[in-house]
Structure formats: structure tokens, C-alpha cells
């Protein structure tokens, strides 16, 4: 201890390798406290297993192990965290903890701030670099906000929660649930959630995950409850992250949120002002309240909206559609689509209101119908639509009503003798008037698109893009009704292109544009 006590400010204090497998809690705490008293520095921990419940109370002292696989800090008391950060002030001086493993079968790996029996509030800015957390109920717990948590090249595994934070007001002080930055981290085997933040404090925001891997988590991935972002505060961003085999635990891994149980999902958000996913494929999603989700250059073949309130918004830019499902939300632009080219797997999406090419100069097979006049439909019975003084297309004043009986299958024939290897772009504008929602598929003597339910009561424009590999004698819109229902058709079109790029260029340049009435 004489060496420790003699160390000056900025010193590095190491324990000799021959001292044994590791000091007990009291000895390590004495080393830490001595370094604080000496003015701060880095407490260097050797290889081996150290059982401890270390109280971190100074921003002047950092911890550094001999390597993530070499130095292992284990819980000396399962009821207490391995590391307890209880800084005495709220300064932004960062404490760095690096090159070690925090392991054990206790309640938490590292706890911050206020516990019922320990009244320190401040979490402070902490940087974890090359640290592994494993075998805890919660790896990182911040019960008084989450502000100032940086994770770089860290590994999280085998826990109920990897990161959990809650905003708090205590003794007149407030900490919100933002400023969480994770880069190149790996999260796996979280049974409840990878990240769960609840913050009702203004200023919550700037939660960023970059180049992180989320995989094999049976629980949810990102759970944000009442995350009250405000204008001017950065939102929640996932950029270039991997999503594989997550939210697979079903009922056994449900979360209780505001008195309701939810099955695991990739993203759960309640009252979150801005969430953006860049080059990150979303999975199952729940959006409640005034929540906004935007995807950019993201693959959407796994995206599934389990629940979304009417006040929630979903927007997709440079969407990568791989088919097989109808993409919820509004698609503003595409970067590519339909890489699955077998069977009815064409990508189907929702367009901006009134977004249709009513007059096109495409020099290929095309059919456009603005629904000015009645349409003849053929199938299990032949019937004709009837005009309605209502329209969605710019410059048009009429649409067409159709009443389908139970078990009706009718076909709006459009294109004949379609050459092979053509990319088919289609749009269909409708609104449901009553009864059950019929199903729509682009088909003929070959199924092209996936099946879509026409269930929206407001004017809605569907779009799709698919590859027709074989020569097709006929192609058009097929409506199927299990029970009686009435819809209004505002217009439709089928356009064919020799390449995917030509179809995508048409969509981005001429289709994804909102046109006002009469425009």
C-alpha cells in the first residue's frame, strides 16, 4: 500500500501478478480510495478474477484491466452491483472503464446513482471501452436517468436487461433519459430487453446505436416508454446495425408496460418524438401515442407493425423492398426492390396521398385508368362499377363504386401478352366504404404481387413492383371477397419496364410526389 499512497496525480496503480488471484472488496476499495486521495489516475487491474463490490465515487479515477478475457470482476455480494457509480457531482468529466469483464449471477453489473439505501444521485458521463457484461439481471442500471453513457466495442450477453434507465427527480434535481451512445457493440441473449428507457423529463433524446449487432435476443431489442423528446433535442437513431433472430421468445418473454403485457418486438415506442433507422432492418414494431418512425436505406422485408396508434407516423425513404408483405407506413422513395423473384413476392407499399402517374410517357406496355367511366369486372360473376362524385386523382371528379358479394372473385383485365423478364410497376387507389375488406392481388396467368387487404376507409394509394420472369398472356388486378363489402376505386395503372433501375427511376422521379387536388 505504500506504493499506492505515494502515487501522485495521474499515476497508474497496478497490483503485482504474484499477489494471488485478486484482492477482496475491502482491499480493492482501499486502493481506489488511495488513488482518489492522491489526486486521481488509472487503477490498473491485472489478469485474474477479482471479487468485488466497488464504490466509484470520484471522476478522477479510471479503471483498466489487462484485457477483456483476462481481467474478470465478479460480484462479491449478489445483492449488490459489481461496480456502483455514486459520483458526488454532476460534472461532465468522463470516467473510463476499459479492457475487462464484469460477470456474475447477481442483480446488476454496474449501478448508477440513487439506490433506496444510498442517496447519491449523479450518474455522470461514463465511457465503457472493450468491456464484457454477462450473467446479470441488469447489466447496466441507471435509475436516475441515462445521461452520459458511452459504449465502445462492448459485449453484452446473458441478462434480462442489458441497459435500463429511468428518468428521475430527487432532492430538486432532474436527470432525463438521453445521451446514450453505443458504437460497434454486440448485444445477445437478453431475455426481457436489450435497452429499456423510460423518461418523462423534457430533453430526453440523443440515443444512438452505430454499427452494433443485435442477435439471438429472445426478448425485445429497443423499448422506449414515454420518451419525451422535444424540438431541438436529437432523437433515437440506429445506424448500420445488424438485426438477426431477435424478439423470438413470444409469451414467455412478455414485458408489462403501463398495465398491459406485450410480446417481444424489435422496437417498442410510446410517445417518442423521432426515431430513425439508417441502413438498419426493422423487425416487429409497436408504436403508441405521438410517435414518429423514419427508415432510410433500410431493408423492410422483416418489418411488421404489430400495433400502431392512428397518431403514430411511419415514413420510409430509399426503401429496400424484398417482397412477401405489405409495408406499413408511407413510402417516399425506393433504392431497390423485389430481390426475391420467385412466386408472388413483389414489394407492396403505401404511397403519398394522390400520388399516381395519371398521364405517363413510358414507351412500354402500360395501362392507366383514372376511373372516369364504369369498369367491367369479370370473374365468378360479371359486374360493372357505378360512378361516384368523389375522386383522389388530380383533375378528376369521379371514382367508381363496386359492391362485392361473399365469395366473389373478379378481375380487372389490363395488360395482354407481356414479354418475359419485365419489371411491373403498379398503383391502385381505393377507399373501403363498408362491409368486410376484400383482398387485392396483381395476377393473371401468373401471380405477381403479394395479397393485400383493402381495409382503409380513407383514400389510400397502394404501389408495388415485381419481376415477371415468364411470358404472360394477361395481367391485371384481382379482387377477392370472403364476405360482402363495398369499396371505391379512384384509379389504377400498370407500367412495364425492361430493368429494375428504369422502374425505380420512374417511381422516384414521377410517382413519389404529392399532387394537390386539381394539380
Secondary structure, 3 states (H helix, E strand, C coil): CHHHHHCCCCEEEECCHHHCCCCCHHHHHHHHHHHHHCCCEEEECCCEEEEECEEECCCCEEEECCCCCCEEEEECCCCCCCEEECECCCCCCCEEEEEEEEEEEEEEEEEECCECCECCCECCCEEEEEEEEEEEEEEEEECCCCCCEEEECCEEEEEEEEEEEECEEECCEEECCCCEEEECCEEEEEEEEEEEEECCCCCCCCEEEECCEEECCCCEEEEEECCCCCCCCCCEEEECCEEECCCCCHHHHCEEECCEEECCCCEEEECCCCEEEECCCCCEEEEECCCEEEEECCECCCCEEEEECCCCEEEEECEEECCCCEEEEEECCEEEECCCCCCCCEEEEECCCCCCCCCCCCCCCEEEECCCCCCEEEECCCEECEEECCCCCCCCCCEEEEEECCCCEEEEEEEEEECCCEEEEEEEEEEEEEECCCEEEEEECCCCECCEECCCCCCEEEEEEEEECCCEEEEEEEEECCCCEEEEEEEEEEEEECCHHHHHHHHHHHHCCCCCCCC
